[in-house]
Amino acid sequence: MSKDKLHLTISSANGDWENDFPPDQPIHAVKTTAMAHLHMDPSQADQFILTLNGQELNETKSLTECNVPDGAILILERRDVTKIGT
């Protein structure tokens, strides 16, 4: 069963934003698009990460490659916190 779009919620300190994304959309593009809609400066994207269930998503991979399910809530957070392990 293939879907044309994944409905996702991006949650951040600036609020939440819901949108439909193509499954092959790179994580980095999802992040910068969300930042613009959440009134954050997309040029600061390197200072932020997107996480799913507490795990940082690889920005060079697509939503599908990162196994992001339809209806997921992704957390946009500052990269400041150093996480040990992968």
Secondary structure as UniProt FT lines:
FT   STRAND          6..12
FT   TURN            13..14
FT   STRAND          15..21
FT   TURN            23..24
FT   HELIX           27..37
FT   TURN            38..39
FT   HELIX           42..47
FT   STRAND          48..52
FT   TURN            53..54
FT   STRAND          55..56
FT   TURN            59..60
FT   TURN            63..67
FT   TURN            70..71
FT   STRAND          73..78
FT   TURN            79..80
//
